[in-house]
Amino acid sequence: MRRGSNGPRVGSYNRKVVLDAVREVEGVSRVELAKRTGLTPQTVSNIVRRLIDEDLVVESGQVQGLMGKPRTLLRINEAAYHAVGVHFDPHEVTCVVVDLGGRVVARATRTPRPGSRPSSVVTLLVKAVESALGRAGLAPESVVGVGIASPGAIDAVGGEVIGPPNLPGWGRVPLRDNVAARLGLPVTLDNDATAAAMGERWVGGASRSGSFAYIYLGTGVGCGLILSDQVFRGSSGNAGELGHVSIDVRGRLCHCGNRGCLEAYISPAAIRADLGGDDLPPGGPQDWSEFARAVAAGDPRVTRAMDQAASRLADATVSLVNLLDLPRIVIGGRGLQGLAVSFSATVQARVNAHAMARGARLVEVTPTIVGENAAAIGAASLVLHSSYSPHLAALLADVP
């Protein structure tokens, strides 16, 4: 049954509301916090006092108000705690250590061998984390935990990756628990697009508040959803599979078993096949970064292919916006920097010309502010978010 929240649960939630408000604004007074959070000044003062005692918040100067004594400004102590983020991709493992502000303080990369077994990948992930932490030189108690962002389907409850793309024969692998056992740290596992969206939300602060979708273009096409400042994962943790929205029900056979999926047309492998596949010259473009370089060099075939990919992505995004009434779309992914601006422009023009609510509002479509390591930074942000941001589920949970 659904029950109300008890005092400790509300207190913990309010603490995270205040901390999140301090994090979003660089320099905010207690009076402003009360206005932003709707809490009483006394409640805010009590919470701030505890946050300062915990070294999460520090006082950083004063500002004179319109009347009365100067107000003391507060900010997050970004160096107080850190999290590790790992983007597990079949082609490269990227590991970052970030502070509370989402700033990368150390990184490490590893390259899996083709067809790597799960045990080998676990060892690779562990070594990458240990290397990044060694470079960061942090006190062990300042590390909150490790987040892993993985492509493909996941079992959120069991912490398993399920048949990740380009790793045939993996089946179900308990990646979360295997890595946690080796590292001795709490580990979180999530989809890479969801992680990228959370990284955008955490790093972007107030500029990325509210609701948006993060379209992640990598080996495939993923979509992370932030709705009213809360991560939306769906009942199994696998919401946002934009790449498997059909744009042609009688179209190409996708690796998922369905036909006409967006991913079957605009993944790098599909685009390369359309360009001629093995008939391309040695060293021809194979991923987003190489496509971007070919466009910059004036290759007309690749330029036409990128225009078509952007157009197909735009068509699928119209459906996404119609379904969720989103005010913002963010586009990112590894190697996409040289294409993100043109893709965003194409998607924005199509959405605002064809979405059902086009007369009621404009949708902003923009490249990511986090960069190509969005999934790794987002994986770390998932750890920080779960520890330090307010979650409505904590108040609305069903209890026996």
Helices and strands as residue ranges (DSSP letters): H 7-24, E 28-29, H 30-37, H 41-53, E 57-63, E 71-76, E 82-88, E 93-99, E 104-110, H 118-136, G 140-142, E 143-150, E 153-155, E 160-162, E 172-173, H 175-183, E 187-191, H 192-204, G 205-208, E 212-217, E 221-227, E 230-232, G 242-244, H 263-266, H 268-275, G 277-279, H 288-296, H 300-324, E 328-332, H 337-354, E 364-367, H 374-388, H 392-396
